[in-house]
Amino acid sequence: MKKILVLLIASIGLFSCGGGEQSVNEIIEQQNLDAIRAKKNEITAQQKLIETQLKSLDSAIAVLGNEEKLPLVNTLTAKKELFNHYLELQGDVSTKQNVLIYPEMAGTLQKVYVKEGDKVSKGQILATIDDGGMSSQLSQLKSQAALAKTTFERQQRLWNQNIGSEIQYLQAKTNYEASENMVSQTQSQLGKSTIRAPFSGIIDKVIKDQGTVVAPGQGSEVFRIVNLSDMYIEVEVPESYLGSVAKGKEAVVYFPVLGDSIVSKIRETGNFINPSNRSFEAEIAVPNKEGKIKPNLSAKVNINDYTSEDAILIPTSIISENADGEQYVFVAEEPNTDGESIVKRVIISTGKTQGANIEVLSGLEDGNHIIKEGARSVKDGQKVKIKK
C-alpha cells in the first residue's frame, strides 16, 4: 500500500513540474502543432494512470477502514395483533313475507281500500267482495238463534223444577246449539268477503281493480304485499367450513348497486349438505330501516370464519420457498448504532391469508425485524445496513 501511495505522489509531482521537460506554456509558445498534440497525449496517458491508481486506493481504503458497501434493506417489526379472517360469498336478498293475496270467496270486488305503495298493518282491511246477500242471511240466523236461546233457557228452568219432559229439554238444547253453529259458520263464510293484510308491510302491487269478478284459485291474485323490514340473505357455504361458520358469527354484507354495507350476524345454518355442490346453507339477517334494500338485490357476504387475538401478520410478497417446499423469511438481528445488522434465514409456517397479508403460525416472535424491501437480494449470514 505504501508503494502505491509513493508512486501516486511521484506521478503527481512529474505532472506538475514537467520532470525537467518543457512545460505546457513553453510548448504552446513555440506554436508547434505536433509538439502540442504529443504533449496532450502524454498528459492524457498520465491522467488515466492517476484515475486507475485512485480507484485502487479507494478500494484499499474501504477494505482497511471497514467501509465496504453494505446492501440497504428496509424492515418491518413483527407485532401481535387482532386478526379476523373472512370467507367471501355471493347471495341475493330475500324475504319470507313476500306473498300474493288471493280471494277466499267468489264475487265482485266491491271496494279496494289501498293503493300501491301504501303501508298496511296486520289485519287491516284491503278490499271487500260482494257477499251476495249473506249479510241478510246472517241477520235472520242471529234472530233464530236468539229465539232458540230464549226457548232453551225457559225449558231449562222448567226442567230444573222437574216440570216438563226430558225430551222437550233436549230438543230445546239441540235447537239452540244448532242455531249457534249456523251463525258461526255463516259469520266465518261472510268473513271471507273481506280481504285483510296477513302481516304488516307495503302493498307492492294492486293486481285486480274494483268491480272485477274474482274467485279462489290460480290467476285470481288481488294484491302483492311485501315486508321489507324482515329481510335476509341465503348463501351456500362449502362443507369444509362446517366447523367455523355457525349461528351468531359476524357477517359483513356489501351491496354493490347501493355502494353501501351493513354488519349483521348469521341467524340460522342448514342441517343438510347438498350432495351436488357439497355445501350447506346459511341465513344472514339484513336490517332494512331505511327501506333501500329490495328483494333479489345482489350482495357480497363476508363471513368471519376465523379470529386470532395475537396473530403475527406479514406481506405474502416477502415469503420465499426452498427446494424442500419450506417457506422462509429473512430476519435482521438488532442493529448497531450505525444501523448495521446480520441477516438470518428463518423457516416459518403460515395460516390464513387476508388481502396482501398472511398469518405466521410459527417461526417468528413479537419484535423480530423482518426484511421487507431487499428480501430477494440478501443471503443468510450477510451483513446489511437498515434504512432509517
C-alpha positions in Angstrom: 0.0 0.0 0.0 2.9 2.4 0.8 4.4 1.7 -2.6 1.2 2.6 -4.4 1.0 5.9 -2.4 4.6 6.8 -3.2 4.0 6.1 -6.9 1.0 8.3 -7.0 2.8 11.2 -5.3 5.6 10.9 -7.7 3.3 10.9 -10.7 1.6 14.0 -9.5 4.9 15.7 -9.0 6.1 14.8 -12.5 2.8 16.1 -13.9 3.0 19.4 -12.2 6.8 20.1 -12.7 7.2 18.6 -16.1 10.1 16.4 -14.8 12.7 18.7 -16.4 10.9 18.7 -19.7 9.3 21.6 -21.4 6.2 22.9 -19.7 2.9 23.2 -21.3 3.2 27.0 -21.6 6.6 26.7 -23.3 5.3 24.2 -25.9 2.3 26.4 -26.7 4.6 29.5 -27.2 6.5 27.5 -29.7 3.4 27.2 -31.9 4.4 23.7 -32.9 1.1 21.7 -33.6 2.8 18.3 -33.5 4.6 19.1 -30.2 1.3 20.3 -28.7 -0.5 17.2 -29.7 2.2 15.0 -28.4 2.2 16.8 -25.0 -1.6 16.4 -24.9 -1.3 12.7 -25.5 1.3 12.4 -22.8 -0.8 14.2 -20.2 -3.9 12.2 -21.1 -2.0 9.0 -20.5 -0.8 10.3 -17.2 -4.4 11.2 -16.3 -5.7 7.7 -17.0 -2.9 6.2 -14.9 -3.8 8.5 -12.0 -7.5 7.6 -12.2 -6.7 3.9 -12.1 -4.4 4.4 -9.1 -7.1 6.4 -7.3 -9.6 3.6 -7.8 -7.2 1.1 -6.3 -6.5 3.4 -3.4 -10.3 3.8 -2.7 -10.8 0.1 -2.7 -7.9 -0.4 -0.3 -9.1 2.3 2.0 -12.6 0.8 2.0 -11.3 -2.7 3.0 -8.8 -1.5 5.6 -11.2 1.1 7.0 -14.1 -1.4 7.2 -16.2 0.8 5.0 -17.4 -1.8 2.5 -20.7 -1.1 0.7 -23.5 -2.9 2.5 -26.8 -3.8 1.0 -29.5 -1.4 2.1 -32.7 -3.1 3.3 -36.0 -2.0 4.9 -37.5 -3.9 7.8 -40.9 -4.2 9.5 -41.3 -5.1 13.1 -43.4 -8.2 13.9 -46.1 -7.5 16.4 -49.1 -9.4 17.7 -52.5 -8.0 16.7 -56.1 -9.0 16.3 -56.7 -10.9 13.0 -60.2 -11.6 11.6 -60.4 -13.8 8.5 -63.5 -13.5 6.3 -65.0 -16.0 3.8 -66.4 -14.2 0.8 -69.6 -15.5 -0.8 -72.3 -14.3 -3.1 -76.0 -14.1 -2.3 -79.3 -12.4 -3.1 -81.7 -10.6 -0.7 -84.9 -12.4 0.1 -87.9 -12.0 2.4 -90.2 -14.7 3.7 -93.0 -12.1 3.8 -93.5 -11.5 0.1 -96.8 -13.0 -0.9 -99.7 -12.8 -3.3 -103.1 -12.4 -1.7 -106.0 -14.4 -3.2 -109.7 -14.1 -2.5 -111.3 -16.8 -0.4 -114.8 -16.5 -2.0 -116.2 -15.8 -5.4 -117.9 -12.4 -6.1 -117.4 -8.9 -7.4 -114.6 -6.9 -5.9 -116.8 -4.3 -4.3 -114.3 -1.9 -2.8 -110.5 -1.6 -2.8 -109.2 0.5 0.1 -105.5 0.7 -0.6 -103.2 1.6 -3.5 -99.7 0.6 -4.5 -97.0 1.8 -2.1 -99.3 2.1 0.9 -98.0 0.8 4.3 -100.5 -1.5 5.9 -100.8 -3.2 9.3 -101.5 -6.9 10.0 -105.3 -7.5 9.9 -106.0 -4.2 8.1 -108.9 -4.4 5.5 -107.6 -4.2 2.0 -110.7 -4.9 0.0 -114.3 -6.3 0.2 -116.1 -8.7 -2.0 -119.9 -8.6 -2.6 -121.3 -11.2 -0.3 -124.4 -12.0 -2.4 -126.9 -11.3 0.4 -125.1 -13.3 3.0 -125.3 -10.4 5.5 -129.1 -10.5 5.4 -129.0 -14.3 5.9 -126.7 -13.8 8.9 -129.2 -11.4 10.4 -132.0 -13.9 10.1 -129.9 -16.7 11.6 -129.0 -14.5 14.5 -132.7 -13.8 15.2 -133.5 -17.5 15.0 -130.5 -18.2 17.4 -131.8 -15.6 19.8 -135.3 -17.3 19.8 -133.7 -20.7 20.3 -131.7 -19.4 23.2 -134.7 -18.0 24.9 -136.7 -21.2 24.4 -133.8 -23.2 25.7 -133.3 -21.1 28.8 -137.0 -21.3 29.7 -137.1 -25.0 29.1 -134.1 -25.4 31.3 -135.7 -23.5 34.2 -138.7 -25.8 33.9 -136.5 -28.9 33.8 -134.7 -27.7 36.9 -138.1 -27.5 38.6 -139.0 -31.0 37.4 -141.6 -29.6 35.1 -141.9 -30.9 31.6 -140.3 -33.9 29.9 -136.7 -34.6 29.3 -137.2 -34.8 25.5 -138.6 -31.3 25.4 -135.5 -30.0 27.3 -133.1 -31.9 24.9 -134.9 -30.7 21.8 -134.6 -27.0 23.0 -130.9 -27.5 23.8 -130.2 -29.1 20.4 -132.1 -26.4 18.5 -130.2 -23.7 20.4 -126.7 -25.3 19.7 -127.6 -25.9 16.1 -128.6 -22.2 15.7 -125.4 -21.0 17.3 -123.4 -23.2 14.9 -125.2 -21.9 11.9 -124.4 -18.3 13.0 -120.7 -19.2 13.5 -120.4 -20.9 10.1 -122.2 -18.0 8.3 -120.0 -15.4 10.1 -116.9 -17.4 9.0 -118.1 -17.6 5.4 -119.0 -13.9 5.5 -115.6 -13.0 6.8 -114.1 -14.4 3.6 -115.7 -11.5 1.7 -113.2 -9.2 3.5 -109.6 -9.3 2.3 -107.2 -8.4 5.1 -103.4 -8.0 5.3 -101.8 -11.2 6.6 -98.8 -9.2 8.0 -97.6 -5.6 8.2 -95.9 -4.5 5.1 -96.2 -2.5 1.9 -98.7 -3.0 -1.0 -96.3 -3.7 -3.8 -99.0 -4.2 -6.4 -102.8 -3.9 -6.8 -103.5 -6.7 -9.4 -107.3 -6.6 -9.6 -109.3 -3.4 -10.0 -112.5 -2.5 -8.2 -115.5 -4.1 -9.9 -113.6 -7.2 -11.1 -115.2 -10.5 -10.6 -112.8 -12.7 -8.6 -112.8 -16.3 -7.3 -110.5 -18.5 -5.3 -107.7 -20.2 -7.3 -104.7 -19.6 -9.5 -104.8 -16.4 -11.6 -107.1 -14.5 -9.2 -104.4 -12.7 -7.2 -105.7 -9.4 -5.9 -102.6 -7.9 -4.2 -98.9 -8.4 -3.7 -97.7 -7.5 -0.2 -94.1 -7.3 0.9 -92.5 -6.7 4.3 -89.1 -5.0 3.8 -88.2 -5.0 7.5 -87.6 -8.7 7.8 -85.0 -9.3 5.0 -82.3 -12.0 4.8 -79.6 -13.4 2.5 -79.2 -17.1 2.0 -75.7 -18.2 0.9 -74.2 -21.6 0.2 -71.2 -22.3 2.3 -68.6 -25.1 1.3 -68.8 -28.0 3.7 -65.1 -27.5 4.6 -66.3 -24.5 6.7 -68.9 -26.5 8.7 -66.9 -26.2 11.9 -66.2 -22.5 11.6 -69.4 -21.0 10.1 -72.1 -21.2 12.7 -75.1 -19.3 14.1 -74.1 -16.0 15.7 -70.9 -15.5 13.5 -70.4 -11.9 12.3 -71.1 -11.2 8.6 -70.3 -8.0 6.6 -72.8 -7.6 3.7 -71.9 -5.3 0.8 -74.4 -4.1 -1.8 -72.5 -3.1 -5.0 -75.5 -1.4 -6.5 -76.1 0.8 -3.4 -72.4 1.2 -2.6 -73.3 0.5 1.0 -72.6 -2.2 3.5 -74.0 -3.4 6.8 -72.7 -5.6 9.7 -75.0 -8.4 10.6 -74.9 -12.0 12.0 -75.8 -15.5 10.9 -79.2 -16.3 12.3 -79.5 -19.8 11.0 -77.5 -22.6 9.4 -78.7 -25.6 7.5 -78.6 -29.1 8.7 -78.3 -30.7 5.2 -75.2 -31.0 2.9 -76.2 -30.6 -0.7 -74.6 -33.6 -2.5 -74.4 -31.8 -5.8 -72.1 -29.0 -4.7 -71.0 -30.2 -1.1 -72.3 -27.1 0.6 -74.8 -26.1 3.3 -77.0 -23.0 3.6 -76.5 -20.1 6.0 -79.1 -17.3 6.5 -77.9 -13.8 7.4 -80.4 -11.2 8.7 -80.5 -7.9 6.8 -81.7 -4.9 8.8 -83.6 -2.5 6.4 -84.6 0.5 8.5 -84.5 2.9 5.6 -86.2 0.5 3.1 -83.5 0.9 0.4 -82.8 -2.8 0.3 -85.1 -4.7 -2.0 -85.8 -8.4 -2.6 -83.5 -10.1 -5.1 -80.8 -7.4 -4.7 -77.3 -8.9 -5.2 -74.9 -8.8 -2.3 -71.3 -9.8 -1.3 -71.2 -11.5 2.0 -68.0 -11.8 4.1 -68.4 -14.2 7.0 -66.0 -14.1 9.9 -64.8 -17.8 10.0 -61.6 -17.3 12.0 -60.3 -14.9 14.7 -56.9 -14.8 16.4 -56.3 -12.3 19.2 -52.4 -12.3 18.9 -51.6 -13.1 15.3 -48.4 -12.0 13.5 -49.2 -10.8 10.0 -46.6 -10.2 7.2 -46.9 -9.4 3.5 -47.1 -12.6 1.3 -44.7 -10.9 -1.1 -41.7 -11.3 1.2 -42.0 -15.0 1.7 -39.7 -17.4 -0.3 -39.7 -21.2 -0.6 -36.7 -23.5 -0.7 -36.2 -26.8 -2.6 -37.9 -28.8 0.2 -41.1 -26.7 -0.1 -40.4 -24.9 3.2 -41.3 -21.2 3.5 -38.8 -18.8 4.9 -38.2 -15.1 5.5 -35.1 -13.1 6.4 -34.8 -11.6 9.9 -32.3 -9.0 10.8 -30.6 -9.1 14.2 -30.8 -6.0 16.5 -28.9 -3.3 14.5 -25.9 -1.4 16.0 -25.7 2.4 16.3 -24.8 2.6 12.6 -27.8 0.6 11.5 -25.8 -2.4 10.6 -27.1 -5.9 11.2 -26.6 -9.6 10.3 -29.3 -11.4 8.3 -30.7 -14.7 9.4 -33.0 -17.0 7.4 -36.0 -18.3 9.4 -38.2 -21.2 8.4 -41.9 -20.3 9.1 -45.3 -21.9 8.9 -48.3 -19.9 7.7 -52.1 -19.9 8.1 -54.9 -18.0 6.5 -54.5 -15.2 4.1 -56.5 -11.9 4.1 -55.8 -9.5 1.3 -52.0 -9.0 0.9 -51.1 -10.3 4.3 -50.8 -13.8 5.8 -50.7 -15.1 9.3 -47.5 -16.6 10.6 -48.2 -19.5 12.9 -44.6 -20.3 13.9 -41.1 -19.2 13.3 -41.4 -15.5 14.2 -41.7 -13.8 17.5 -43.0 -10.4 18.6 -40.4 -7.7 17.9 -38.5 -9.5 15.1 -37.1 -7.2 12.4 -38.3 -8.8 9.2 -36.6 -7.7 6.0 -39.2 -6.3 3.7 -37.5 -4.3 0.9 -34.4 -6.1 -0.3 -35.6 -9.6 0.9 -34.9 -11.1 -2.5 -31.3 -9.9 -2.7 -29.8 -10.9 0.7 -28.3 -14.2 1.9 -28.2 -16.0 5.2 -25.5 -14.6 7.4 -24.9 -11.5 5.2 -24.2 -8.1 6.8 -26.7 -5.4 5.8 -27.5 -1.8 6.5 -31.0 -1.0 7.6 -32.6 2.1 6.2 -33.8 4.6 8.8 
